Amino acid sequence: MSSQSSDFEGRLAAATARIQYGNDERNAGADDRARAIADEAARRGRGGPRQLANELGVSPKTISQAIARARRAPSPVHTLPGDTLERLFAAELKDLPPLPAPHWGALVWIVRSIYIDVTWIEQPGPMLAMEVEDAELDDEYAPDDLAKVCRGWSRVRALAVIDACQRQDLDALPTTD
C-alpha cells in the first residue's frame, strides 16, 4: 500500500472519528436540554409543561417529547464523557519517554502489519514486545532494547502507543531527535 493511500485512509479515519465525536456531543447536549426542561416542568408542578411551552415558544408536544427523552437519556452522573479514551491516551503519550524517530517508525510498521484484537487488552506491552522480536528488525533499530521498552509500558500506555501507531500519528509520539 502506498504512503499516499495510507495517508488518505488515516485522514479519512480521523475525519470519521471527528464526525462521530460531534454527533455524540450533539446527542449529549440534546439530552442535557431535555433534562433541564423536564426538571423545570416538574419544579413548576401541574401546568408547568404548558407554561414552558408558552415561554419557549414551542408546542406542548415538543415539551412532552423533551420530557420523554429525559426519561430515556443516560444519567450524566453515571456516564463518562464521550472523549474519555482519547483524553486518557493523550495524557499517557504526553508523559511517554521519547524514542528515536526510526524506532517509532518501526513500531508503526509492526503495528500496522499485525492483527490486534481484544486479547491484546490484557498484556499489550508484552505482546507488542513479542511482535518486535519476531519482526527481524535491523540492528539499527535495537530490537532487544525496543522490546524491553514495550514490556515496561503500563497497559494503558501500551494501548495508547498502539492506537497512535494504528493512526500513524507520529506527532503524538515523543522523539529524541
Backbone torsions as a table, in degrees:
resi	resn	phi	psi	omega
1	MET	NA	134.6	-177.9
2	SER	-74.4	158.7	-180.0
3	SER	-68.3	-29.3	177.1
4	GLN	-65.8	-40.3	179.6
5	SER	-66.6	-43.5	-179.6
6	SER	-70.1	-32.2	174.9
7	ASP	-63.8	-43.9	177.6
8	PHE	-59.8	-46.9	-179.2
9	GLU	-62.6	-39.4	178.0
10	GLY	-64.8	-44.0	178.0
11	ARG	-64.4	-40.1	178.7
12	LEU	-64.8	-43.4	178.4
13	ALA	-63.7	-41.0	179.1
14	ALA	-64.6	-40.5	178.7
15	ALA	-65.4	-41.9	178.9
16	THR	-63.5	-41.7	177.8
17	ALA	-63.8	-38.1	179.0
18	ARG	-66.9	-40.8	177.1
19	ILE	-61.9	-45.0	-179.8
20	GLN	-62.3	-41.1	178.1
21	TYR	-60.4	-44.0	178.5
22	GLY	-62.3	-42.3	178.0
23	ASN	-62.9	-42.8	179.0
24	ASP	-62.6	-42.3	178.9
25	GLU	-66.2	-40.9	178.8
26	ARG	-62.1	-43.9	178.8
27	ASN	-64.9	-40.4	178.4
28	ALA	-64.4	-39.2	177.2
29	GLY	-64.3	-41.2	178.3
30	ALA	-65.1	-37.8	176.6
31	ASP	-64.6	-42.8	178.6
32	ASP	-61.3	-44.3	179.2
33	ARG	-62.5	-43.0	-180.0
34	ALA	-62.6	-41.7	178.6
35	ARG	-65.1	-38.7	178.6
36	ALA	-63.0	-43.4	179.0
37	ILE	-65.0	-44.8	-179.2
38	ALA	-63.5	-42.4	179.7
39	ASP	-63.5	-43.1	-179.2
40	GLU	-68.3	-39.3	178.5
41	ALA	-63.1	-41.6	179.4
42	ALA	-67.6	-39.6	-180.0
43	ARG	-62.2	-37.0	-178.5
44	ARG	-76.9	-18.7	178.2
45	GLY	78.3	-151.6	-176.7
46	ARG	-60.6	129.9	-178.9
47	GLY	87.3	-5.1	-179.2
48	GLY	-60.9	-45.2	178.9
49	PRO	-59.8	-39.5	179.4
50	ARG	-66.8	-41.9	176.9
51	GLN	-60.1	-44.6	179.6
52	LEU	-62.4	-42.0	179.4
53	ALA	-58.5	-44.3	179.0
54	ASN	-64.8	-45.4	-179.1
55	GLU	-64.2	-39.3	-176.6
56	LEU	-87.2	-8.2	179.8
57	GLY	69.6	35.8	178.2
58	VAL	-125.4	170.9	-180.0
59	SER	-79.2	155.0	174.5
60	PRO	-57.5	-30.3	178.7
61	LYS	-63.7	-38.3	178.6
62	THR	-62.5	-40.8	177.5
63	ILE	-65.6	-43.0	178.7
64	SER	-61.1	-41.1	178.2
65	GLN	-65.7	-38.2	178.4
66	ALA	-65.6	-40.6	178.7
67	ILE	-64.3	-41.2	177.9
68	ALA	-64.2	-41.3	178.9
69	ARG	-63.2	-40.3	179.8
70	ALA	-61.4	-36.3	178.6
71	ARG	-67.3	-34.5	-178.0
72	ARG	-85.4	-21.4	-173.3
73	ALA	-67.1	145.3	175.6
74	PRO	-66.2	149.4	179.8
75	SER	-66.9	129.5	180.0
76	PRO	-68.3	-19.9	-179.7
77	VAL	-75.1	-29.5	-174.4
78	HIS	-104.3	10.1	-176.9
79	THR	-123.5	129.6	175.4
80	LEU	-73.9	152.3	176.3
81	PRO	-58.8	152.1	-175.7
82	GLY	-61.1	-26.2	-176.7
83	ASP	-99.7	20.1	-176.6
84	THR	-58.9	-45.6	-177.8
85	LEU	-63.6	-43.9	179.7
86	GLU	-62.8	-40.0	-179.5
87	ARG	-69.1	-38.1	177.5
88	LEU	-63.0	-47.6	179.2
89	PHE	-61.6	-42.3	179.3
90	ALA	-62.0	-39.9	178.6
91	ALA	-65.1	-40.2	178.2
92	GLU	-65.1	-42.6	-178.7
93	LEU	-69.4	-30.0	-179.7
94	LYS	-62.1	-37.1	-177.6
95	ASP	-97.4	9.6	-177.2
96	LEU	-73.3	129.6	175.6
97	PRO	-62.1	140.2	-175.7
98	PRO	-72.1	154.5	173.7
99	LEU	-128.5	159.8	174.4
100	PRO	-61.0	145.0	-178.6
101	ALA	-53.7	-40.0	178.7
102	PRO	-62.2	-31.0	177.9
103	HIS	-67.5	-41.9	175.9
104	TRP	-62.6	-41.6	178.0
105	GLY	-59.3	-40.4	177.7
106	ALA	-64.6	-41.9	178.6
107	LEU	-64.0	-40.5	177.2
108	VAL	-60.1	-45.7	-179.7
109	TRP	-60.8	-43.3	-179.5
110	ILE	-66.0	-50.0	-176.4
111	VAL	-61.5	-40.5	-177.7
112	ARG	-76.5	-8.9	-179.8
113	SER	-104.7	2.7	179.9
114	ILE	-121.2	162.3	177.2
115	TYR	-94.0	121.3	179.0
116	ILE	-112.2	122.1	-179.8
117	ASP	-123.4	-168.1	-174.7
118	VAL	-65.7	-18.7	178.4
119	THR	-65.8	-19.1	179.1
120	TRP	-72.8	-15.0	-177.8
121	ILE	-62.2	-36.8	-175.5
122	GLU	-69.1	-45.1	-176.0
123	GLN	-142.7	65.0	-175.9
124	PRO	-65.4	-37.0	179.8
125	GLY	-63.7	-54.4	178.3
126	PRO	-62.2	-35.8	178.8
127	MET	-67.8	-39.6	176.9
128	LEU	-65.7	-38.7	177.3
129	ALA	-60.2	-42.0	177.7
130	MET	-63.1	-37.7	178.0
131	GLU	-66.7	-37.3	177.5
132	VAL	-62.8	-44.8	179.9
133	GLU	-64.8	-36.4	-179.3
134	ASP	-78.6	-14.8	-173.2
135	ALA	-75.1	-11.7	-179.2
136	GLU	54.4	52.7	177.9
137	LEU	-72.6	151.8	174.7
138	ASP	-63.8	158.0	-178.6
139	ASP	-61.1	-25.4	179.9
140	GLU	-60.9	-22.5	179.3
141	TYR	-89.2	-3.0	-179.6
142	ALA	47.0	62.6	-174.2
143	PRO	-58.0	-34.5	179.0
144	ASP	-66.5	-41.9	178.1
145	ASP	-67.4	-40.2	179.4
146	LEU	-63.8	-41.4	177.8
147	ALA	-63.8	-39.7	179.1
148	LYS	-63.2	-41.1	177.8
149	VAL	-61.3	-45.4	-179.6
150	CYS	-60.5	-41.2	179.6
151	ARG	-64.8	-27.4	-177.8
152	GLY	-81.7	-10.8	-179.2
153	TRP	-75.0	144.4	172.4
154	SER	-66.8	166.7	179.8
155	ARG	-56.9	-48.5	-177.4
156	VAL	-66.6	-42.2	-179.6
157	ARG	-63.5	-42.7	179.0
158	ALA	-63.0	-41.8	178.0
159	LEU	-66.0	-35.6	177.0
160	ALA	-64.2	-41.6	178.1
161	VAL	-65.6	-44.3	179.2
162	ILE	-60.2	-42.9	178.7
163	ASP	-61.3	-45.9	179.0
164	ALA	-63.2	-39.0	178.5
165	CYS	-66.2	-41.5	179.0
166	GLN	-62.9	-35.2	179.5
167	ARG	-86.4	-2.4	-176.2
168	GLN	54.6	39.4	179.8
169	ASP	-93.2	74.1	-178.8
170	LEU	-66.5	-23.2	178.8
171	ASP	-65.9	-25.1	-179.6
172	ALA	-80.8	-12.3	-176.4
173	LEU	-102.2	117.7	-175.4
174	PRO	-69.7	136.8	-178.3
175	THR	-114.7	157.2	175.7
176	THR	-87.6	-10.3	-177.7
177	ASP	-86.9	NA	NA
